[in-house]
Amino acid sequence: MVNKEIEDYMDEYSSKEDKLLHQLYRETQIKTYYPRMVSGKQQGLFLEMISRMIKPLNILEIGTFTGYSGIQMAKGLQDGGKLVTIDINEEMETFAGKYFKLSGLQDKIDFRIGNALEIIPQLDMKFDLVFIDADKEQYIDYYELAMEKLNTGGFILADNVLWSGKVLHPEKKTSKSNKADKETKGIVAFNKHVKKDKRVEKVIIPIRDGVTIIRKL
Ligand SMILES: C[S@@+](CC[C@H](N)C(=O)[O-])C[C@H]1O[C@@H](n2cnc3c(N)ncnc32)[C@H](O)[C@@H]1O
């Protein structure tokens, strides 16, 4: 949501990206079909910072992909804490698994392959931080399931809530399939849902594609 010049400036005056994450980012660009899905440097540093501020005992991530955001958030865990990260795509198991090992955080990471909508209800634990970053059509469902597992005072971060600005004109038809349109509708519906939700307070941060920080009252 910021122009390239500003993004470069932000990069220059923020902490450096760690070498392993840079390697993960590069490999994601080369070896995956949708490399744009990876959080990347600025958002990764943001997630790490938020996690270090909260010092969560447990984190839930919905949408692991290649593991970038998971590794960044796991750095803020308390001793004995866990990141449960879920991805429906079994091809991610080897990719993300390799980087979880290389990060030295493997013991703190519980990586599950499957549908988050089925796995979350089975989790017998509570979370202090949840990152929602899977398919956009189901954001409200992920959110409601996550709320059940979130401690009072806990936080949900929802990614892509500005959806490249398409939230401003959700009725606009896309030139390709109507898949993108469904995703826009999903994000717009999610933003309205959170706006109305009296159980939480919230603020949208225009980093990368927009992240809502939501706190459970
Ligand atoms: C945007 S990517 C996640 C990016 C990652 N969090 C990062 O920042 O680097 C979305 C991921 O969600 C996964 N996904 C989609 N639907 C899912 C579902 N129902 N349950 C679990 N994972 C799902 C996809 O396979 C994909 O890898």
The ligand as a Gaussian input file, in Angstrom:
#p B3LYP/6-31G(d) Opt

LIG

0 1
 C       -0.874000     -16.116000       1.847000
 S       -0.297000     -17.738000       2.083000
 C        0.404000     -17.644000       3.704000
 C        1.661000     -16.808000       3.738000
 C        2.471000     -16.913000       5.004000
 N        1.647000     -16.706000       6.188000
 C        3.554000     -15.875000       4.966000
 O        3.290000     -14.762000       5.440000
 O        4.635000     -16.115000       4.439000
 C       -1.793000     -18.625000       2.335000
 C       -1.634000     -20.096000       2.650000
 O       -2.880000     -20.548000       3.195000
 C       -3.053000     -21.894000       2.834000
 N       -4.480000     -22.245000       2.997000
 C       -5.524000     -21.909000       2.191000
 N       -6.675000     -22.402000       2.690000
 C       -6.350000     -23.057000       3.835000
 C       -7.125000     -23.761000       4.817000
 N       -8.453000     -23.917000       4.708000
 N       -6.464000     -24.292000       5.871000
 C       -5.118000     -24.158000       5.996000
 N       -4.357000     -23.492000       5.108000
 C       -4.960000     -22.943000       4.039000
 C       -2.521000     -21.972000       1.406000
 O       -2.159000     -23.282000       1.071000
 C       -1.330000     -20.993000       1.452000
 O       -0.109000     -21.659000       1.625000

